Amino acid sequence: MTTDHPVTTDNPAGAPIPLGTRVVVRYRLPAGYSHPMTDVIGDLVSLEPVVVVRTAEKKLVQISPSTVVALKALSARPIRIAEIRSLEHAAAAGWPGLEQAWIDGWFLRAGGGFTGRANSATPLGPRGTVGHPHDPDVRARLREWFAERGLPLRLLLPDRLVPTPEGWVPSGNRVQVMAADLDNVPLPPSVGPVVVSPEPDGDWLSLYRGGDLPEVAGAVLGAVVAGTLGFGRIGPPGARPVAIGRAAITDAPDGRRWIGLSAIEVAPEHRRRGVGTLLSGSLLGWGRELGATHAYVQIEGDNTASRELYSGLGFVDHHRYGYVTEPVG
């Protein structure tokens, strides 16, 4: 932050506190007040030219940097189980595979074996309606549905929704879901050099996963349930893009409209130049124009670079999920 009166931040890492972080700001009051200082708690919206905090009541408090005594990051507000379930509803609709079904409170997806999300069962039914996979009848119904499609029984288990069945085998890395209120995300005024199309073309697909894709990949990428897709790219048409990304806008049961970013890839020769941040911010701006109020990303494993990128845009950790497969025998 550039100012004659730098803000003191209580951040053990010594790095700037990312926008969107829940903070407490202590600042001096003008002469004549009964007490010299006061505090405000909320989400950090801006550090310059003034410090802006959005309170839980959605009130924007603007504070002159010269009056700030300290600014401290707080732990994120606890996430309720209902919020996890609701976000996962929106995410499942945004990456639904090619076939879907509801069985015993589980949302089943099949997508020809391409990606774990599109070929798994997630416990998204209302509380008390989800059958436990230890129940042999529930397990048999789930297994039969996937077996008919030539797939193993794989469960996608978000934090705190259903306990991991004993003896089931973890598969793949755990995934960190990060989320943001779009009011807290610094978005560009327009998409700028980013072009957003309703479907991916061959050049877009040539950059995604290095172009090494099964035949079913295009159909899985182009699927959405009751939502809108946008495929962003930076680079001239008719050439391999500099960067690509997929955005899915879907509604959650709690009334929030989410935009989920996925398939964000930057050509190797253009990495570490802010291209991924520009693309992500532009896609989020596109989503907000279409009514999205919140955003999420799903980061597999220990992807430090992606976590840093989205933390810088104001995303915070929401929950995690992992996969387990039915044991053999």
VENUR-V242401 format. One record per residue. N is the residue number from 1. RES is the residue in three letters. SS is DSSP state (~ for helix, > for strand, _ for the rest). D_CENTER is the distance of its C-alpha to the mean C-alpha in whole Angstrom. Layout:
N:RES:SS:D_CENTER, N:RES:SS:D_CENTER
This chain:
1:MET:_:27, 2:THR:_:30, 3:THR:_:33, 4:ASP:_:36, 5:HIS:_:35, 6:PRO:_:32, 7:VAL:_:30, 8:THR:_:30, 9:THR:>:27, 10:ASP:>:27, 11:ASN:_:24, 12:PRO:_:26, 13:ALA:_:24, 14:GLY:_:26, 15:ALA:_:23, 16:PRO:_:22, 17:ILE:_:19, 18:PRO:_:16, 19:LEU:_:16, 20:GLY:_:14, 21:THR:_:15, 22:ARG:>:17, 23:VAL:>:21, 24:VAL:>:25, 25:VAL:>:27, 26:ARG:>:31, 27:TYR:>:33, 28:ARG:>:36, 29:LEU:_:38, 30:PRO:_:41, 31:ALA:_:44, 32:GLY:_:46, 33:TYR:_:43, 34:SER:_:44, 35:HIS:_:42, 36:PRO:_:41, 37:MET:>:37, 38:THR:>:34, 39:ASP:>:30, 40:VAL:>:27, 41:ILE:>:24, 42:GLY:>:21, 43:ASP:>:18, 44:LEU:>:19, 45:VAL:>:19, 46:SER:>:21, 47:LEU:_:24, 48:GLU:_:26, 49:PRO:_:28, 50:VAL:_:28, 51:VAL:>:26, 52:VAL:>:24, 53:VAL:>:22, 54:ARG:>:21, 55:THR:_:22, 56:ALA:_:21, 57:GLU:_:23, 58:LYS:_:22, 59:LYS:_:25, 60:LEU:>:24, 61:VAL:>:27, 62:GLN:>:28, 63:ILE:>:30, 64:SER:_:32, 65:PRO:~:31, 66:SER:~:35, 67:THR:~:35, 68:VAL:>:32, 69:VAL:>:33, 70:ALA:>:30, 71:LEU:>:26, 72:LYS:>:24, 73:ALA:>:21, 74:LEU:_:21, 75:SER:_:19, 76:ALA:_:15, 77:ARG:_:17, 78:PRO:_:17, 79:ILE:_:14, 80:ARG:_:16, 81:ILE:~:16, 82:ALA:~:17, 83:GLU:~:13, 84:ILE:~:12, 85:ARG:~:14, 86:SER:~:13, 87:LEU:~:9, 88:GLU:~:10, 89:HIS:~:13, 90:ALA:~:11, 91:ALA:~:9, 92:ALA:~:12, 93:ALA:~:14, 94:GLY:~:11, 95:TRP:_:13, 96:PRO:_:16, 97:GLY:_:18, 98:LEU:_:22, 99:GLU:>:23, 100:GLN:>:22, 101:ALA:>:24, 102:TRP:>:24, 103:ILE:>:26, 104:ASP:_:27, 105:GLY:_:24, 106:TRP:>:22, 107:PHE:>:20, 108:LEU:>:21, 109:ARG:>:20, 110:ALA:>:22, 111:GLY:_:21, 112:GLY:_:24, 113:GLY:_:23, 114:PHE:_:20, 115:THR:_:17, 116:GLY:_:16, 117:ARG:~:14, 118:ALA:~:17, 119:ASN:~:19, 120:SER:_:19, 121:ALA:>:19, 122:THR:>:17, 123:PRO:>:19, 124:LEU:_:17, 125:GLY:_:21, 126:PRO:_:22, 127:ARG:_:23, 128:GLY:_:27, 129:THR:_:26, 130:VAL:_:25, 131:GLY:_:27, 132:HIS:_:27, 133:PRO:_:27, 134:HIS:_:31, 135:ASP:_:32, 136:PRO:~:34, 137:ASP:~:34, 138:VAL:~:30, 139:ARG:~:30, 140:ALA:~:32, 141:ARG:~:31, 142:LEU:~:27, 143:ARG:~:29, 144:GLU:~:31, 145:TRP:~:29, 146:PHE:~:27, 147:ALA:~:31, 148:GLU:_:32, 149:ARG:_:29, 150:GLY:_:30, 151:LEU:_:27, 152:PRO:_:27, 153:LEU:_:25, 154:ARG:>:22, 155:LEU:>:20, 156:LEU:>:16, 157:LEU:>:16, 158:PRO:>:14, 159:ASP:_:15, 160:ARG:_:18, 161:LEU:_:18, 162:VAL:_:21, 163:PRO:_:23, 164:THR:_:23, 165:PRO:_:26, 166:GLU:_:29, 167:GLY:_:30, 168:TRP:_:27, 169:VAL:>:26, 170:PRO:>:22, 171:SER:>:21, 172:GLY:>:19, 173:ASN:>:16, 174:ARG:>:14, 175:VAL:>:11, 176:GLN:>:9, 177:VAL:>:5, 178:MET:>:4, 179:ALA:>:5, 180:ALA:>:7, 181:ASP:>:11, 182:LEU:~:11, 183:ASP:~:15, 184:ASN:~:14, 185:VAL:_:13, 186:PRO:_:16, 187:LEU:_:16, 188:PRO:_:19, 189:PRO:_:21, 190:SER:_:21, 191:VAL:_:20, 192:GLY:_:22, 193:PRO:_:23, 194:VAL:>:20, 195:VAL:>:21, 196:VAL:>:19, 197:SER:>:21, 198:PRO:_:20, 199:GLU:_:21, 200:PRO:_:21, 201:ASP:_:24, 202:GLY:~:26, 203:ASP:~:25, 204:TRP:~:21, 205:LEU:~:22, 206:SER:~:24, 207:LEU:~:21, 208:TYR:~:19, 209:ARG:~:19, 210:GLY:~:23, 211:GLY:~:24, 212:ASP:_:25, 213:LEU:_:24, 214:PRO:_:25, 215:GLU:_:27, 216:VAL:_:24, 217:ALA:~:21, 218:GLY:~:22, 219:ALA:~:22, 220:VAL:~:19, 221:LEU:~:17, 222:GLY:_:19, 223:ALA:_:18, 224:VAL:_:16, 225:VAL:_:18, 226:ALA:_:19, 227:GLY:_:16, 228:THR:>:16, 229:LEU:>:15, 230:GLY:>:16, 231:PHE:>:16, 232:GLY:>:17, 233:ARG:>:19, 234:ILE:>:21, 235:GLY:_:25, 236:PRO:_:28, 237:PRO:_:28, 238:GLY:_:30, 239:ALA:_:29, 240:ARG:_:26, 241:PRO:_:23, 242:VAL:_:22, 243:ALA:>:19, 244:ILE:>:17, 245:GLY:>:13, 246:ARG:>:12, 247:ALA:>:11, 248:ALA:>:11, 249:ILE:>:12, 250:THR:>:13, 251:ASP:>:14, 252:ALA:_:13, 253:PRO:_:17, 254:ASP:_:17, 255:GLY:_:17, 256:ARG:_:14, 257:ARG:>:13, 258:TRP:>:9, 259:ILE:>:8, 260:GLY:>:6, 261:LEU:>:7, 262:SER:>:8, 263:ALA:>:12, 264:ILE:>:12, 265:GLU:>:16, 266:VAL:>:18, 267:ALA:_:22, 268:PRO:~:23, 269:GLU:~:26, 270:HIS:~:23, 271:ARG:_:21, 272:ARG:_:21, 273:ARG:_:22, 274:GLY:_:19, 275:VAL:~:18, 276:GLY:~:15, 277:THR:~:14, 278:LEU:~:16, 279:LEU:~:15, 280:SER:~:11, 281:GLY:~:13, 282:SER:~:15, 283:LEU:~:13, 284:LEU:~:11, 285:GLY:~:15, 286:TRP:~:16, 287:GLY:~:13, 288:ARG:~:15, 289:GLU:~:18, 290:LEU:_:17, 291:GLY:_:17, 292:ALA:_:13, 293:THR:_:13, 294:HIS:>:9, 295:ALA:>:6, 296:TYR:>:2, 297:VAL:>:2, 298:GLN:>:5, 299:ILE:>:8, 300:GLU:>:11, 301:GLY:_:14, 302:ASP:_:15, 303:ASN:_:14, 304:THR:~:15, 305:ALA:~:15, 306:SER:~:11, 307:ARG:~:11, 308:GLU:~:13, 309:LEU:~:12, 310:TYR:~:9, 311:SER:~:11, 312:GLY:~:13, 313:LEU:_:11, 314:GLY:_:11, 315:PHE:_:8, 316:VAL:>:9, 317:ASP:>:9, 318:HIS:>:8, 319:HIS:>:10, 320:ARG:>:11, 321:TYR:>:12, 322:GLY:>:15, 323:TYR:>:18, 324:VAL:>:21, 325:THR:>:24, 326:GLU:_:27, 327:PRO:_:30, 328:VAL:_:33, 329:GLY:_:36
